[in-house]
Structure formats: C-alpha cells, structure tokens
C-alpha cells in the first residue's frame, strides 16, 4: 500500500524530451497568436489594450510550460499550487470579455502542456468563431439629460421632457432648492435620435425656450470603462 501511494505521488520520473517540449511550447505559441488575433478583432475601436493582448500569448506559453513540467506528478502539482497561492493579482478587469480570454489562454496552455493538442485546437476554433460573431456586441449607450432651471419652471420642464420623448424618458434624479431645481432623465441613444427626427428643434432649444433654464447637458454613459 505504501509503495502504491509513493508511486502515485512520484508520478512519471522521466523528463520530457527536447522535441516534446518544443512541440508543446510551439503549439501553445500558435494558439496564443490565435487568441491574440481574436482579442484584437473583438476589441477593435473600444478599450483595446495591446499590453494585455500580448500577455495572453505569454500566459498560454507559461501555462503550457508549467503543465509540461508537472506532468502527472501529484506531489509536484501540489507544490506548484502552494507556490502560486501566495501570488495576489490586483489587475482590474475592465471588460467582462477579458475574463473569457484569460480562461481561454489558461485552458489552452493546460491542454498543450499535457499534449491534448486536438482538444486545444477544436476548443480554440469554437471560441474564436463565437467571439468573432458575438464579440463585437456593445452595450447600449445610455444618455443622461441633465437640466437645471428655476424652481418656478419645475412643472414646465417635466412636461416638456414628457412631451418630447412621449413619456419614455425615465426621471432618475430630482434635486430641489428654494430657488432652483435639477433633473436627471435617463434615455437611450435611439430614443433621442427618434425624438429629434419627429420635431424641428432639439430638446436643448425646446427647454431653453421655456425660460429660466440655467443649463441643459446631454451626457453619454456606457458600462465599458474608457469607451
């Protein structure tokens, strides 16, 4: 029993050959480049980070190298887990899609490290196609309409916004003082564009025409940082 446990933890004693190591690392480089291209295509024109994209390639290679060294040696794998557990990663994920690419790089590195090249290739092709088709989907840009006016114009401003957008603008904030009132309405970009096509003047001119309006701000808000 003791000998069986020892053999289980000892794993394979033979080190990988140079040809085997070059093959696994070489395949990980090719797949890492595919991940690089996919990230570059799906993030073009938004928050593309060249440094992060390069890190995806190196992450794939390093993971494959580590898995090649570990093999099926349980004792070595437990030691590797213990060593990596002391590392704390504080990098903020700016885009939810970045998590997919991190896992993609790690999983492909694991597959290449254990010689499962077909699984890595088929999985990468599937993810590449999905991200190519759906990766360019963007969150709808919300538009905030901020209006500050005299307190006496509170009802006229609310009525004008309701009339202009057909009651679809959502009032998020209403701050009042003794002399002034400030509104914040939330609407979509499409709602603003459709409303402007139906009338002759933009909403800013319509509100200023009421009189007593200090300022009108139209702010585009997006969940994606830096876009």
N, C-alpha and C positions, 0 to 999 in steps of 0.2 A: 504493500500500500504506500509506504514511504517512497519507494522507488518510482511508483507511478506519479505521485504528486510532484516529485523532483523533476521528472521528465516533462510534466505538464507545464511547470513554471520555467523550466530551462528552455523549452521550445527547440527550434532548429539552431544548431550550433554553426552551421555553415554560413559564411558571409556571402552576400550576393556578389556575383562576378562583375567585372567592369562592364562587360557587354550588357548584362542585365540592368545594371544601374543606369547606363547611358540610355538604354531603351525606355525605361520608365520615366526618367527625367525628360528625355526628348519628347515623349508623348504628352507629358504634362505641359511642356512649353507650347506645343501645338494647340492643345485645348485652352491653355491660358490666353493665347493670342485670339482664339475664337471668342472667349469671354470678353477680351479687350474690345474687339470689334462690335460685339453686341451691346456693350455698355456705351460705346461711342455713338452708335446709331440711336439707341433708345433715349439718350440724354442730350442729344444734339439740340442746341438752342435754349436749354433750360439751365440747370445747375451742374453742367458737366465739369468734373474735376479730373484733370489729367494725372495728378499725383495719385488719386485714389484708383484710377483705372490701371496705372502701372503696378500699384500694389496688388491688384487682383492677379496679375501674372505671377509675381513673386510669391504670393500666398499659395497658389496652385503648386508651384515648383517646390516650395519648402514643405508643404504637406506631403507631397509625393516622396520627398527625400526622407522625411521622418518615418513615414509608413514603411519605406523600404528597409530602413534600419531596424525598426521594431519587428517586422515580420509577424510571426505568431508566438513571439516570446512574451508571455504574460508578465513575467517579472519586470522586463524592460519597459513594457507598456504602462505598468502601474507606476514605475519610477518616472516615466515621462509625464504622466498625468499629474503626479505630485509636483514636478518641477514647473509645469505650466500653470498650476493652480495659484502660484504666488504672483503671477503677472496680472495686473489690473489694466484693462483697456478703458480709456475715458473718451474715446473718439465718438462724437455725437453723430448719429445717423440723420442726415439732412433730408433724405428722400427714402420712403419706405421700400422702394425698389432696390436700394443699396443692400438691404438685408438679404434679398434674393441672390444678388451677385456674390456676396460673401459666402453664403452657404454653397452656392454653385462651385466656387473656387475650391472650397474645403473638400466637398464631396468628390469632385473630380480628382483632386490631389490624393485622396484616400484610395480611390479606385485605381489610379495609376500606380500608386505605391505598392498595392497588393497584386498588381498585374491584371486587373479586370479592365482591360482596355476597351472591350466591346461595350460593357455597361457604361463606362465614361463617355464613349463616343455617342451611343444611342441617346443617353440622357441629355448630353450637351446639345445634340441636334434638336431634340424636342423642346428644350428650354429656349434655344436660340430662335426657333420658329415662333414660339409663343410670345417671347419678348419683342420679336420683330413686328408681330401683328398687333399686340396689345400694349407694348411698352411705350408707345407714343401717346397713350391716353393721358389727358391732362385733367386736373381738377377744374371744375367750372369756376371762373374768376368771379368772386362776389364784389359787388360795387356798393360802397357806402356813400350815402348822400347826407352830408352834414350841413345843417342850416342853423344860423344864429340870427335871431331877429328880436325886435322889441316885444315886450310882453303883450302889448295890445294886438300884435299880429299873430298870436298863438293859433287861434282858430282858422284864420285865413291861410296860414302856411300849411296846416294839416289838411285843410280842404283842397288846396291846390295840388299837393302831392297825391292825395287820394284820387282826385280827378285826372291828373296827368297819367298815372300808372294804372288806372282802373281798379284801384283798391288792392293791388297785388304787392305794393311796397310794404315791407314789414317794419314797423317802428320799434327799434331796439332800445333807444335811449331818449329820454326827455328830461333835460335839466332846466330848472327854472330858478330865477332870482326875482327880486322885487321889480326889476326893470327890464330883464331880458329872459329869453327862452332859447334853448339849444336842442335841436333834434338830431337824431341819427337814424336814418332809414336804411334798411338792407334790401338790395335788389340784385338781380343777375345782370350780366352784360347784355344778354339777349333781350331782357325786359327793357333795358334802357334804350337799346337800338330800335326795338319795335315801337316804343312810345315816341321817339323822335321822328320816326317816319310818318306818323299819323298827324303830327301837328307842325305848324310852321316855325315855331321858335323852340329852342332848347329849354330844358327845365330851369336853367340858371336865369335866363331872361324872364321867364314866367314868374319866378319868385321875386326877382328884383323889381318887377313891375308892380308888385303889391305895395312896395314902400315899407320903410322901417326894417329892412333886412340888412344886417351888417355884413355877412359873408355867406357864400354857398360853396362848399367844397365837395368834389366828386373824387372818391378815393377807391382805387382798385386794390382788393385784398385777395391774396392767394395763400393756400396752406403750404406751398412749397417755398422754403426759405431761399431768398436770393433770386427768385424769378421775377 
